Amino acid sequence: MTIIGRIKTGDIKRASLELMERYPEKFGKDFDGNSKVLKELDIVTEKSARNKVAGYITRVKKRA
């Protein structure tokens, strides 16, 4: 079991949805692509948080 720290699920979802509203054309259905976009934007600095945001964005894009 790994300890993530203070990252909360609600914060990840809120940040993901806000980023998708701001940059709708940059994100797609590919996790690696979304992770690279987040790294380029340099908004989410922690790697674990960036991966969680990228994963949630990927899941939302695949459902739509």
N, C-alpha and C positions, 0 to 999 in steps of 0.2 A: 504494500500500500504506500502510495506516495502522498506527501502532503503538499498541496498546491499553494497554500498561503491564503491570502485574503480575496482571491478572485471568486466572485459569486456568479451563479448562473444567470440571474436577472441582469447583472451588469453586462455580461457577455451578449445577451440577447438584445439589450437596449443599444449597446454600441454597434452591434452588427446591423440592426435595422436603420440606425441613424446614418451609418456609412453607406448603406445601400441607397438611401434617399439622396445623399450628397453626390455620390459617384455611381449612378445606376449603370452606366455604360462600361465601367471598368471591371465589374465582377461577372463571373460566369458559373458554369456547372463543374469546373475543374478546381479541386482543392489546391493543387500546386500553383496554379495560376493565381488564385485568390490570395494565397499566402505571399507570393511575390509582389502582388499589387499592394498588399498591406505593408510589406517591408519597404517598398518604394515610397509610399505615402508617409512612412515613419510616424504614424500616429500611435500605434500600439507598440510599445518598446519591448515588453517581455515576450520571449519566444513562446512560452506556454500559453499566454493570453492570446498572442497573435494566431497560434494554431487553433485555439478554441473559436475565435472569431471567424477565421477562415472556414472552419468546419461547419459552423452554424450558417454562414452565408451560403456555402455549397449546398447544404441540406434544404434551405429555403428556396434556392434557385431551382433545384431539381424537382421540388414539389409544385412549383408554379408552371 
